Amino acid sequence: MDLKIPYKNFTDAQSAYQKVQGVLRSQGIEGLPVRPDFEFYDDLKMVKAKGKGFELKANFQADALIIELQLGLLFKAFKEGVLKKIETKLKNLV
C-alpha cells in the first residue's frame, strides 16, 4: 500500500467507486507522467491504470481507498510527486 485515502464524502465503497469511476472515465488524472488506460472492475470495486512504466491499482475498501503504485525505472524518482497528484485528485472526490 502506497497511499490510503479515508472516505469523507461517502459512507460506503460502492458509492465512492461509482463517483471515481465517472470522473476517471471523463477526465482521467492530469499531471501524471504518462496517459494511462483505465480498467474498471465493478464486482471487485477496483480500478487499474496502466501506461508505459506506470501501473496503478485502486481498491475501494469499506472505509478507505487504497492505492498501490508501481513505476518503471524512468519514473521512480518522481513517485512521491505522482502519489501527491493522485491523492489531491482523489481525496476531493471520496
C-alpha positions as CSV (number, residue, x, y, z in Angstrom):
1,M,0.0,0.0,0.0
2,D,1.4,3.3,-1.1
3,L,-1.5,5.6,-0.1
4,K,-4.7,5.3,2.0
5,I,-7.4,7.9,1.5
6,P,-10.3,7.7,4.0
7,Y,-13.7,8.5,2.7
8,K,-15.1,11.8,3.8
9,N,-17.9,12.4,1.2
10,F,-19.2,8.8,1.2
11,T,-20.1,6.2,3.7
12,D,-19.6,3.1,1.6
13,A,-17.2,1.7,-1.0
14,Q,-19.8,1.3,-3.8
15,S,-20.7,5.0,-3.8
16,A,-17.1,6.1,-3.7
17,Y,-16.2,3.7,-6.6
18,Q,-19.1,5.0,-8.8
19,K,-18.0,8.6,-8.3
20,V,-14.4,8.0,-9.0
21,Q,-15.2,5.8,-12.0
22,G,-17.3,8.5,-13.6
23,V,-14.6,11.1,-13.1
24,L,-11.8,8.9,-14.4
25,R,-13.8,7.9,-17.4
26,S,-14.4,11.6,-18.4
27,Q,-11.3,13.4,-17.1
28,G,-8.5,10.9,-16.1
29,I,-5.9,12.3,-13.8
30,E,-4.0,15.3,-15.0
31,G,-0.3,15.8,-14.4
32,L,0.8,12.1,-14.5
33,P,4.0,11.3,-16.3
34,V,2.0,9.1,-18.8
35,R,-1.6,8.9,-20.0
36,P,-2.7,5.6,-18.6
37,D,-5.5,3.3,-19.9
38,F,-8.1,2.7,-17.1
39,E,-9.8,-0.6,-16.5
40,F,-12.8,-0.8,-14.2
41,Y,-13.8,-3.9,-12.2
42,D,-17.2,-3.3,-10.9
43,D,-17.6,-6.6,-9.0
44,L,-14.3,-6.0,-7.1
45,K,-14.7,-2.2,-6.8
46,M,-11.2,-1.8,-8.2
47,V,-9.6,0.4,-10.8
48,K,-6.4,-0.4,-12.7
49,A,-4.5,2.2,-14.7
50,K,-1.6,1.1,-17.0
51,G,0.7,3.1,-19.2
52,K,4.4,2.8,-20.2
53,G,6.3,2.4,-17.0
54,F,3.2,3.1,-14.9
55,E,0.8,0.8,-13.1
56,L,-1.8,1.9,-10.5
57,K,-4.3,-0.2,-8.6
58,A,-7.1,1.5,-6.6
59,N,-9.0,-0.8,-4.2
60,F,-12.2,0.6,-2.6
61,Q,-12.3,-0.9,0.9
62,A,-15.1,-0.4,3.4
63,D,-13.7,2.8,4.9
64,A,-10.9,4.0,2.6
65,L,-9.4,4.0,-0.9
66,I,-6.2,2.0,-1.0
67,I,-3.7,3.0,-3.8
68,E,-0.8,0.8,-5.0
69,L,1.6,2.4,-7.5
70,Q,4.4,0.9,-9.5
71,L,6.7,3.0,-11.6
72,G,9.3,2.0,-14.1
73,L,12.9,3.0,-13.9
74,L,12.5,6.3,-15.6
75,F,9.7,7.5,-13.2
76,K,10.8,6.0,-9.9
77,A,12.4,9.2,-8.8
78,F,9.1,11.0,-9.2
79,K,7.0,8.5,-7.2
80,E,6.2,10.9,-4.3
81,G,5.2,13.7,-6.7
82,V,3.0,11.3,-8.7
83,L,1.3,10.0,-5.4
84,K,0.7,13.6,-4.3
85,K,-1.1,14.3,-7.6
86,I,-3.2,11.2,-7.3
87,E,-4.0,12.0,-3.7
88,T,-5.0,15.5,-4.5
89,K,-7.4,14.4,-7.3
90,L,-9.0,11.5,-5.4
91,K,-9.1,13.0,-1.9
92,N,-11.6,15.7,-3.1
93,L,-13.8,13.0,-4.7
94,V,-14.1,10.4,-1.9
